[in-house]
């Protein structure tokens, strides 16, 4: 069973439907005590870093999820769920992230950009061998909606980059733990392929 963490994120249903369409046994989880029943965890995210962190804490998921990723169990963070995996964000400087990935989340700096970035952009697969990218074309296009992005992180955790005025870590991964800044559930066949890879090559290997 893949646990889809419900902490009030706006894209919960669309992520659920996308995972189900790819054959996953998905349960929307509201009780953190049921987390050990899962074989994999997906943490979606839409909105502000601080608000999402607060909701995760208030619903009792923070420590269980932090332990989960520290144990190298199958995990996928999406958008703000990916940003949560870092040490913190300048969007809410007083709020810590999970700290699994080193580095901070920052706002796009280029004053000439339209912020947030909304729309399609190409990935540069810096680790094309990563399980999430299996069967994908060399420069897959995916759908982004974000004003902030991970920065100042170690190159060895970055699995894909993207350029929007500046280059940033569009995805990261260590072991069976991964995160993506884009929205696979909105990225049509490419996004569904990425979710299928998570289900078959990461979650089912648990």
N, C-alpha and C positions, 0 to 999 in steps of 0.2 A: 504494500500500500504506500502510495506517495502522499505525504501530508502537505496540504496547501495551507499555510498559516493564515488564519483570519484575525487580523488586528484592525480591520476597518479600511484596508487599502481599496482604492476605487477600481482597480483592474482585476479584482479577485475572480469574478465570474468569467471574464474573457480568458484568463489564464487557465481556469478550470476547464472550460470548454475546449480550448486548444489541446490540453493534455489528454483529455478524454478522447478527442478525435484521433489521437495517435496511439490509442490502445491502452492508456494508463489506467490503473485502478487508483483513483484519486478520491481522497476524503478531505473536505474543508474542515480544518481542525480549529476548534475554539477552546479546547481543554488541553493545557500544556502537559498534564499528567498522562495523556494518551500518546505523547510523542514517541515513547519507546516502542509502540506498536508499529511504527512506520519503518519502511526500508529506505526511504529517501525523503528529503524535505525541500519544498520550494517556498521561498520568501519573496512575494511580489512587493511592489512599492510604487505609489504615486503620491506626490505631494512634497511637503517640506521635511527635511532631515530630522529636525527637532521634534516635530509633531509625530512622525512615524516612530521614532525612538521612544517617545513617551507612551504611545499606545501599546507598543510591544512590551514595555515594562509593566504598564498597568494591567495588562491581560496575563501577566505571569510567564511570558515566553522568553524573556531576555536571557536568563541564565541557562535554561534548557537548550536554547538554540546555540548559545555560545559554547556550551559543552559539546554539543553535537558536531559543530564544525571543528573544534579542537581535537576531536577524536577521528578526524578524517572520514566522516561518514558522508554518503552522497548528499550533496546540497547544491541548490541553484538559487542565487539571488538575482532578482530582476530589477533594473532601474534603481530606485532608492534602496531596494533590498540588497543590491550590489554595493551601493555606497556605504551601507551600514557595516559592511565587512572591513572597512578601513578604520583608522584610528579616530577620525573625526572629520568634521566639515566646517568650512568657514561660514556656511549658512547658519550654523548654530554652534559657535565656538565653545560654548560651555557644556555641550552634550557629547559624551564619548561614543564612539562606535564599538563594534565587537573587537576590533584590533587584530583580526586574523591576518589581514594584509597590512603591511607597513605603509604609511603615507596618509595624506590628507585629501579631502575633496574640496575643489576650488571652483569658483565661478569663471566662466569664459572671460578672458581679459580684453579681447579685441573689441574696441568701441564701435567698429564698423559692422560688426555682426548683428544679425537679428537674433535676439535672445528671448525666449529659449530657441534652441535648434529644434525645429519641428519638420520632420520629413525623412526622406530616404538618403542614405549615405553608404559609401562603400567601406567594407572592412579590409584592412591589411592583416592577413593572418600571420602573425609573428611566430606562432607555433602551429603550423598546419597539421601536425600530427595529433593535436589535442582531440579527444573523443568527440567533443561537441561539433567539430568541423568535418567529421567523416562524411564523405560523399558530396561535399559542397564545392562550388566553383572557386577558383583562386581569389576572386575579389567579390564576395557576395554582398548584395545590397540589403540593408536592414533598416528598420524604422525607429527613429529616435524622437523623444520628446523630453528635453532636459536643458536646464540652465547651468548645472554644475556637473563636474566630472572628476574622477580620481586623478591626482597629480602627485608628483614627488614620490613615486613608488618604485620598487626595485624592478628592473627589467625582467628578471627571471620569473616573475609571477604574471607578466602580461602575456596573454594568449592572442590578442588582436588589438590593433590600433585603428584609430579613425582620425581624419583631419577635418576640423571645422574652424578655420582661422588658425588653429594650432593643433598639434598632434596630441592625442590623449589616449589613455588606456580604455579601450572600448569593452574589454573583457579581461578577466583574470582567472587564474586557476592554480591550485596546488593540490596534488593528489586527486581525491574524488570530490573536492570542493571547488565550485566555480561560480562566477558571477558575470552578468552582462549588463552594460549600460543601456542597451537598446531594448525594444519590446519584441520578443520573438512571437508573442501572440498577435501582433499587428503586422508581422513581416511576411505574411503570405506563405508560399511554399518553402522559402528559405527558413523562415522562423519555425515552421512546423517540423522541418527536417532537423533543426537544432534541438527542439524538444524531443523528437523521436530518438535522437542520439543520446540525450540525457537519460531517457527512459531505458533504452536497450543497452547502452554501453557504460553507464555509470550507476544508475539506480539498481538495475537487475544484477549487477556484480556484487552487491552488498551481501 
